[in-house]
Amino acid sequence: MKISFNNLNLSNSIVENEILTEILKIIRESAFIGGESVDDFEIKFAEKLRVKHCIGVSNGTAALWISLKALGIGEGDEVIVPANTFFACAEAVETAGAKPVFCDNDEYFNIDVTKLENLMSERTKAIMVVHLYGQACDIDEIKVICKKYNLFLIEDCSQAHFSKYKNEYCGSFGDIATFSFYPGKNLGAMGDAGAIVTNNDDYAEKCRLFRNHGEAGKSNHVMIGFNCRLDAIQAAVLKVKLKYIDEWNRQRNEIASIYVSELGSCDNIVLPKVKSKNYHSFHLFVILAEKRYELKNFLQSVGISTGIHYPLPIPLMPIYKDLWAEHIERLRMCISYSEKLLSLPIFPGMTKEEVMYVTKMIKQFYEL
Ligand SMILES: *Cc1c(COP(=O)(O)O)cnc(C)c1O
């Protein structure tokens, strides 16, 4: 059996005809930038998330950068960022002119709330949380800290489309929140795309201006922005796929529950823990595995592709490692995890037989 890490064809084939109809309409109207398609998606996405504003942008990294700009974060400021996440989180902070301060993770793979206060300085302006792999962070506890230190809360929901915390969607808790619609994400475009959501009118207006050259009405440039627009064709793709996301997340949960019940007795791996107040969207199914690389290679040899998210915490990347060498002790948990993390295949349309084959091969590797 051959099992890829992700298979976009299975979900795309379901929506292909609907999307082609929408794209044809856009082509015939030459409505490629902005217009009804983008407006429509923004309204539907905000409604479904139960937030006031959605601003479509060109990708998830731009969404983070623009959010920081809208909050007025820049030169001389610090933003607390998880150490184990995609590089874009730190990159966006740097691009805005501020400095990332890296925080260790807890056993749920999310930012460790108990370690936040140690990282504060008078320059700290915001906490950027990432609902990693699809599970919400400890929102209530983080909000208490944000209030105490007067910090903004930025949620990166790039891996948490319609994940829930206490029955509310990720993206509705922070001052501002961002999404990536990179094709492999739970809600994926057919190219690059992203969005910002917020309940704050002022931030929403700033983001709208920023993504389109600071232009408030034709040729009336009121601020320095950039071109970070969401294009009409990607918006049309997302609008169609939005109707299917709940079902796709349900399928991911079903696959996850098979992994959990089949691998529960395996002492050589640690399964992902889900907090009872959370609805996990399982963008990734990440285990901690003994002999990780041997297991990965073995699975590959029997036709199963896996991933590692992420092989190195950001502060250990070449660009940061000298700067962060003296703070390694603070990052104990994420460094030890980075040697064991392994992402198993999980995608809508993956069959029960395929999931069972993966679990069987893992057990075979550990000779159970
Ligand atoms: C995918 C991702 C991004 C970046 O999104 P792009 O659309 O690729 O720019 C940012 N943060 C996290 C946590 C991601 O997973």
The ligand as an SDF file (V2000), in Angstrom:
LIG
                    3D

 15 15  0  0  0  0  0  0  0  0999 V2000
    1.2170   28.0160    6.9670 C   0  0  0  0  0  0  0  0  0  0  0  0
    1.5320   28.8650    8.1350 C   0  0  0  0  0  0  0  0  0  0  0  0
    1.8740   30.2240    8.0010 C   0  0  0  0  0  0  0  0  0  0  0  0
    2.2200   30.8730    6.7060 C   0  0  0  0  0  0  0  0  0  0  0  0
    1.2280   30.9200    5.7810 O   0  0  0  0  0  0  0  0  0  0  0  0
    1.5480   31.2010    4.2300 P   0  0  0  0  0  0  0  0  0  0  0  0
    0.1760   31.3220    3.6700 O   0  0  0  0  0  0  0  0  0  0  0  0
    2.3080   30.0580    3.6950 O   0  0  0  0  0  0  0  0  0  0  0  0
    2.2930   32.4800    4.1610 O   0  0  0  0  0  0  0  0  0  0  0  0
    2.0320   30.9740    9.1530 C   0  0  0  0  0  0  0  0  0  0  0  0
    1.8700   30.4230   10.3660 N   0  0  0  0  0  0  0  0  0  0  0  0
    1.5880   29.1190   10.5360 C   0  0  0  0  0  0  0  0  0  0  0  0
    1.4400   28.5660   11.9160 C   0  0  0  0  0  0  0  0  0  0  0  0
    1.4240   28.2960    9.4220 C   0  0  0  0  0  0  0  0  0  0  0  0
    1.1520   26.9930    9.6080 O   0  0  0  0  0  0  0  0  0  0  0  0
  1  2  1  0
  2  3  1  0
  2 14  2  0
  3  4  1  0
  3 10  2  0
  4  5  1  0
  5  6  1  0
  6  7  2  0
  6  8  1  0
  6  9  1  0
 10 11  1  0
 11 12  2  0
 12 13  1  0
 12 14  1  0
 14 15  1  0
M  END
$$$$
